[in-house]
Amino acid sequence: MVNGSNRAVRAIVLALAALSVTHPATTYAQHAGTFIAPASLQDLREWDARTGSMLRSGDLRVRMTREDTLVPGRAFQRADQYYQGVRVFGADIAQQLDNGALVSVFGVLYSGIDVDTSPTMTSDEARAKVISLAGFEQGTDRQPELVILPLDEGGYRLTWRMEAFTQDRDLVQYFLDAATGDVVLQYSNRQAQTSAVGRARGVLGDDKKISTSLDGTLYTASDLLRPPAIRTYDMKGDPTRTDLFLSGRLALGLNDRASDDDNNWTDGAIDDAHVYAGYTYDYYFKRFGRRGLDNNDIRIVSLVHPVRRADLFSLYSTYPSYFLNAFYAGNGVMVYGEGLPAGVTTGGQTVDYFSGAIDIVSHELTHGVTQYSSNLIYRNESGALNESFSDMMAVSVEFMFQPAGNGLMKADYLLGEDVFRPGGIRSI
């Protein structure tokens, strides 16, 4: 920073579906299952014959059929796999038909099933057991279903499956062994949005909203209300750990993410870095329809507090950029300098936390836009252009979110004036 048509739509849908296929071959093993993904017309014909036979025998049963609203004559059909009249959990296929002729087929089928489909435990006994496990009475519409469960470790188990609302306010899928009543599998089916909107106080004392995530008992600086992963990490004044991450020798985890226990955020450097990253994303999307730095919603990572201000005199000679700079480290990663302690100036200016200026944050993120678009090499004329584009877009972002005028948190043509006081870094 310092110095330095319908059928076309259908084609897109099919292409997106194909993205989920991770291997070009017709099938691959998934436990004892077969993932269906025809790679050729011959493969499609073979699966057409096999699924047709299974539909006639009852090993596949149609669950749903609906007309394609985009392409006349097309229809979608979903079918479940059964073994001796019992549904195989997780085994189903999706077929696209054109006037009855198979166009595509995807799904998972299981083979080698050899289980006794006569349960020892009754449906009523299974239901009572699930209610006991959930600790909460269930409505009469909640009834167990006898299913064959493919096991993660291989093989199959005849189970009673029932979903229950628990005393912990969770929605749990229970699978009980149909002979013993033991829990074979359970998992939460509560598909909740864990995003939250908190209050934050910026470097300059301004109140603002902050988009966060509830992770366990803590709110963390992870923005779930925008498409990309926008996360802010508190390096807690540890320059060595910061170095290790930037050199690719350390991965940051949940414990490194900036956090707050009541979603009322008071660390201005963290708050501004996180909020202004979201504002910059909004600017590029609203003004240009651009989805983030790479137009494909790549992550945005902010590192704050790489050093402590109190360590200025002992660490500045080794880590000057962690005090008096902010920089884009590539691949969506930003580092924001700590500034100077109270009473210390440089060139007659005080220097606050670098993330406290929206034009500094948007300047650095614009380097990311440049990286993924023109990719101007950071030297000579291309480097100068790289910097100047970041300056211009930074001022544009500032004018979108702040009122025009002079002074702190006003849109003007000074760069970094909310951090370098008085006067900013430069004027455009």
C-alpha positions in Angstrom: 0.0 0.0 0.0 2.6 2.5 1.1 5.3 3.1 -1.6 5.2 0.8 -2.9 -32.4 -19.8 -25.1 -34.3 -22.7 -23.2 -32.0 -25.3 -24.8 -29.2 -23.2 -23.8 -30.4 -23.1 -20.3 -30.8 -26.9 -20.3 -27.3 -27.3 -21.6 -26.0 -25.2 -18.7 -28.0 -27.2 -16.1 -26.6 -30.5 -17.6 -23.1 -29.0 -17.5 -23.5 -28.1 -13.9 -24.7 -31.6 -13.1 -21.7 -33.0 -14.8 -19.4 -31.0 -12.6 -20.3 -33.3 -9.7 -18.8 -36.2 -11.6 -15.3 -36.6 -10.4 -14.2 -39.4 -12.6 -14.6 -39.8 -16.4 -15.4 -43.5 -16.2 -18.9 -44.8 -16.2 -19.0 -45.7 -12.5 -16.9 -45.7 -9.4 -17.2 -47.5 -6.1 -18.8 -45.7 -3.2 -18.8 -48.1 -0.3 -20.6 -51.0 -2.0 -22.5 -48.6 -4.2 -22.1 -47.6 -7.8 -22.2 -43.9 -8.7 -23.9 -43.6 -12.1 -22.4 -41.1 -14.5 -22.5 -42.3 -18.1 -19.5 -41.1 -20.1 -20.6 -42.2 -23.5 -23.7 -43.0 -25.6 -22.9 -46.7 -25.1 -22.8 -46.2 -21.4 -26.1 -44.4 -21.5 -27.7 -47.3 -23.5 -26.4 -49.9 -21.0 -27.8 -48.0 -18.1 -31.1 -47.5 -19.9 -31.4 -51.3 -20.2 -30.4 -51.9 -16.6 -32.6 -49.3 -15.0 -35.5 -50.3 -17.2 -35.1 -53.9 -16.1 -35.0 -52.8 -12.4 -38.1 -50.7 -12.9 -40.0 -53.7 -14.3 -38.9 -56.0 -11.5 -39.7 -53.5 -8.7 -36.1 -53.1 -7.6 -36.5 -49.5 -8.7 -39.7 -47.6 -7.9 -40.6 -44.2 -9.3 -40.9 -41.7 -6.6 -41.6 -38.5 -8.6 -42.2 -37.5 -12.2 -42.5 -33.9 -13.4 -42.5 -32.1 -16.7 -39.6 -29.9 -17.8 -41.0 -26.4 -17.9 -38.2 -25.2 -20.2 -38.0 -27.9 -22.9 -41.2 -29.3 -24.4 -41.4 -33.0 -24.4 -38.8 -33.4 -21.6 -39.5 -34.8 -18.2 -37.6 -35.7 -15.0 -38.1 -38.9 -13.1 -36.7 -39.9 -9.7 -36.7 -43.5 -8.6 -35.7 -45.3 -5.3 -33.9 -48.6 -5.1 -35.6 -51.5 -3.1 -34.4 -54.8 -1.9 -37.1 -57.4 -1.2 -39.6 -54.6 -0.8 -37.5 -52.5 1.6 -36.1 -49.2 0.5 -32.3 -48.8 0.3 -31.5 -45.6 2.1 -29.6 -43.1 -0.1 -30.0 -45.2 -3.3 -31.9 -43.5 -6.0 -31.5 -42.3 -9.6 -32.5 -39.2 -11.5 -33.5 -39.6 -15.2 -34.2 -37.1 -17.9 -36.5 -38.3 -20.6 -37.3 -36.9 -24.0 -40.7 -38.1 -25.1 -40.0 -41.3 -23.1 -36.5 -41.8 -24.4 -33.6 -41.6 -21.8 -31.4 -38.5 -22.2 -29.4 -38.7 -19.0 -29.2 -40.6 -15.8 -27.3 -40.0 -12.6 -27.5 -41.5 -9.1 -26.3 -44.2 -6.8 -27.3 -47.9 -6.7 -26.1 -50.6 -4.3 -25.3 -54.2 -5.1 -24.4 -57.3 -3.1 -27.1 -56.7 -0.5 -27.7 -59.8 1.6 -29.7 -59.0 4.7 -32.8 -60.5 6.3 -35.6 -58.0 5.7 -37.8 -59.3 8.6 -37.3 -57.0 11.6 -37.3 -58.4 15.2 -38.2 -55.0 16.7 -41.6 -53.8 15.8 -42.4 -50.3 14.4 -44.1 -49.3 17.7 -41.0 -50.4 19.7 -38.7 -48.5 17.4 -40.8 -45.4 17.7 -40.8 -45.6 21.5 -37.0 -46.0 21.5 -36.5 -42.9 19.3 -38.8 -40.8 21.6 -36.8 -41.9 24.6 -33.5 -41.0 22.8 -34.9 -37.6 21.7 -36.3 -36.8 25.2 -39.3 -35.3 23.6 -42.8 -36.6 22.6 -43.4 -36.7 18.8 -46.5 -36.2 16.8 -48.4 -39.1 15.3 -47.2 -38.2 11.8 -43.7 -39.1 12.9 -43.5 -42.9 12.2 -40.5 -45.1 11.7 -39.6 -46.4 8.2 -37.9 -49.8 7.6 -34.8 -49.2 5.4 -31.6 -50.9 4.5 -28.7 -48.7 5.5 -25.4 -49.0 3.6 -22.7 -48.7 6.3 -19.7 -46.4 5.9 -17.4 -49.3 6.7 -19.0 -51.6 4.2 -22.0 -54.0 4.3 -25.6 -53.3 5.1 -27.9 -53.2 8.1 -31.7 -53.5 8.4 -32.8 -50.5 10.4 -35.7 -48.4 11.5 -35.3 -44.8 10.4 -37.1 -42.0 12.2 -36.7 -38.3 12.4 -37.3 -36.7 15.8 -37.3 -33.2 17.3 -35.1 -33.4 20.4 -35.1 -31.6 23.8 -32.0 -29.8 22.6 -34.1 -28.2 19.8 -32.3 -30.3 17.2 -33.9 -32.3 14.4 -32.2 -35.7 14.4 -32.3 -38.7 12.0 -32.1 -41.9 14.0 -31.3 -45.4 12.5 -32.0 -48.2 14.9 -30.9 -51.8 14.3 -34.1 -53.6 13.5 -33.1 -56.6 15.5 -31.4 -55.1 18.6 -32.7 -51.5 18.7 -29.1 -50.2 19.0 -28.4 -46.9 17.3 -26.5 -47.6 14.1 -26.4 -44.0 12.9 -27.7 -40.6 13.9 -27.1 -37.2 12.5 -28.6 -33.7 12.8 -31.0 -32.8 10.0 -31.5 -29.3 11.2 -30.6 -27.3 8.1 -30.1 -24.0 9.9 -28.6 -20.7 8.8 -26.0 -19.9 11.4 -25.2 -16.5 10.1 -25.8 -13.6 12.5 -25.7 -9.8 12.3 -23.9 -8.1 15.2 -22.9 -4.6 16.2 -19.4 -3.4 15.7 -17.5 -0.3 16.6 -14.9 0.8 14.1 -11.4 2.3 14.6 -12.9 5.8 14.6 -15.6 4.9 17.0 -18.4 4.6 14.5 -21.2 2.0 15.0 -22.0 -0.4 12.1 -23.5 -3.8 11.4 -21.2 -6.8 11.1 -22.0 -10.1 9.4 -20.7 -13.0 11.5 -21.2 -16.7 12.1 -22.2 -18.5 15.3 -19.7 -21.3 15.8 -20.4 -23.2 19.0 -20.8 -20.6 21.7 -18.7 -17.9 20.0 -19.5 -15.5 17.1 -16.7 -15.5 14.6 -15.7 -13.1 11.9 -17.0 -15.2 9.0 -19.5 -13.5 6.7 -22.2 -16.0 5.7 -24.5 -13.4 4.1 -22.3 -12.9 1.0 -21.4 -15.6 -1.5 -17.7 -15.9 -0.9 -15.9 -17.0 2.3 -15.1 -13.6 3.8 -13.1 -14.3 7.0 -11.0 -12.1 9.3 -8.3 -13.6 11.5 -6.8 -12.2 14.6 -3.1 -12.9 14.6 -2.9 -11.7 18.2 0.4 -9.8 17.7 2.3 -12.9 16.7 4.5 -11.9 13.6 6.1 -15.4 13.5 2.7 -17.1 13.1 1.8 -14.5 10.5 5.0 -15.3 8.6 4.3 -19.0 8.7 0.8 -18.5 7.2 2.0 -16.2 4.5 4.8 -18.5 3.5 2.4 -21.5 3.2 3.8 -23.4 6.2 0.7 -22.9 8.5 -3.0 -23.3 8.0 -5.3 -21.0 10.0 -8.3 -22.6 11.7 -11.4 -21.7 13.6 -9.4 -20.9 16.7 -7.5 -18.2 14.7 -10.6 -16.5 13.5 -11.5 -13.3 15.2 -14.3 -14.0 17.7 -16.7 -12.3 20.2 -18.9 -13.9 22.8 -21.9 -11.7 22.5 -21.8 -10.4 18.9 -21.1 -6.9 20.2 -17.7 -6.3 18.6 -15.4 -3.7 20.1 -12.0 -4.3 18.4 -12.0 -1.6 15.7 -9.2 -3.0 13.7 -10.9 -6.4 13.3 -14.4 -4.8 12.9 -13.4 -2.5 10.1 -11.3 -5.1 8.2 -14.2 -7.4 8.2 -17.0 -4.9 7.4 -15.0 -3.0 4.8 -14.1 -6.3 3.0 -17.9 -6.9 2.6 -18.5 -3.4 1.5 -15.8 -3.8 -1.3 -17.4 -7.0 -2.4 -20.8 -5.2 -2.6 -19.3 -2.3 -4.6 -17.9 -4.6 -7.3 -21.1 -6.6 -7.5 -23.5 -3.7 -7.5 -21.5 -1.5 -9.9 -20.2 -4.1 -12.3 -21.9 -7.4 -11.5 -18.6 -8.8 -10.6 -18.6 -11.7 -8.1 -15.6 -11.0 -6.0 -11.9 -10.7 -6.8 -11.8 -13.4 -9.5 -15.5 -13.1 -10.6 -16.0 -16.5 -9.1 -16.3 -15.7 -5.4 -12.8 -16.6 -4.3 -12.3 -16.3 -0.6 -11.4 -13.0 1.0 -9.1 -13.4 4.0 -8.0 -10.5 6.3 -5.1 -10.7 8.8 -5.3 -8.2 11.6 -2.9 -7.5 14.5 0.2 -9.2 13.0 2.2 -7.4 15.7 1.4 -5.4 18.9 1.8 -1.7 19.0 3.6 -2.0 22.3 6.4 -4.0 20.5 7.2 -1.2 18.1 10.6 -0.4 19.3 11.7 -4.1 19.6 10.2 -5.4 16.4 10.0 -2.6 13.9 13.4 -3.2 12.4 12.4 -6.8 11.6 8.7 -6.3 10.8 8.2 -2.8 9.5 5.4 -3.8 7.1 3.4 -5.2 9.9 3.4 -1.8 11.6 3.4 0.8 8.8 1.8 -0.8 5.8 -1.1 -2.8 4.5 -0.6 -5.2 1.6 -2.3 -7.7 -0.7 -0.5 -11.0 -0.3 -2.1 -12.7 -3.3 -4.9 -15.3 -3.6 -7.4 -13.1 -1.7 -5.3 -12.5 1.4 -4.8 -9.1 2.9 -2.6 -8.0 5.8 -3.3 -4.8 7.8 -0.6 -3.0 9.7 -1.0 -2.1 13.3 0.0 1.5 13.1 1.8 3.4 15.8 1.3 3.7 19.6 -0.2 6.9 21.0 2.3 9.7 21.1 4.5 8.3 18.3 4.4 10.0 14.9 6.0 9.7 11.5 6.5 12.7 9.4 4.3 14.6 11.8 1.4 12.2 11.3 -0.2 9.8 13.7 -0.9 6.4 12.2 -4.0 4.4 13.2 -4.9 0.8 12.4 -4.6 0.4 8.6 -8.0 -1.4 8.4 -9.7 1.7 9.8 -9.9 3.3 6.3 -12.3 2.0 3.7 -10.1 3.2 0.9 -7.1 1.3 2.2 -9.2 -1.9 2.4 -10.7 -1.5 -1.0 -7.3 -0.5 -2.5 -5.8 -3.8 -1.3 -8.7 -5.8 -2.5 -8.6 -4.2 -5.9 -5.1 -5.6 -6.3 -6.9 -8.9 -6.1 -9.2 -7.8 -8.9 -6.2 -6.9 -11.0 -4.5 -10.2 -10.2 -7.4 -12.1 -11.6 -8.1 -9.9 -14.6 -5.2 -8.0 -16.3 -2.6 -9.5 -13.9 -0.4 -6.5 -14.2 3.1 -7.5 -13.1 4.1 -5.6 -10.0 7.1 -3.7 -11.5 7.9 -0.8 -13.8 5.0 0.7 -15.7 2.6 -2.3 -15.2 3.3 -2.0 -11.4 2.5 1.7 -11.5 -0.7 1.0 -13.4 -1.6 -1.7 -10.8 -1.2 0.8 -8.0 -3.1 3.6 -9.8 -6.1 1.4 -10.6 -6.2 0.4 -6.9 -6.2 4.1 -5.9 -9.0 5.0 -8.4 -11.2 2.1 -7.3 -10.6 2.8 -3.7 -11.8 6.3 -4.0 -14.9 5.0 -5.9 -15.7 2.6 -3.1 -15.4 5.4 -0.6 -17.8 7.6 -2.5 -20.3 4.8 -2.6 -20.4 4.3 1.1 -19.5 7.6 2.7 -20.9 11.1 2.2 -18.8 13.5 0.3 -16.9 16.1 2.3 -13.8 16.9 4.2 -12.7 15.2 7.4 -12.8 11.7 8.9 -15.1 9.1 7.2 -15.9 11.5 4.4 -15.5 10.7 0.7 -12.7 12.8 -0.9 -9.7 12.4 -3.1 -7.2 11.8 -0.3 -5.9 8.3 0.2 -5.8 6.8 3.7 -6.8 10.1 5.4 -8.7 8.2 8.1 -5.5 6.4 9.2 -2.7 8.9 8.4 -3.7 12.0 10.3 -3.6 14.8 9.2 -3.4 14.7 5.4 -3.6 11.1 4.4 -0.9 9.3 2.3 -1.4 11.0 -1.1 -4.0 12.9 -3.1 -5.3 11.9 -6.5 
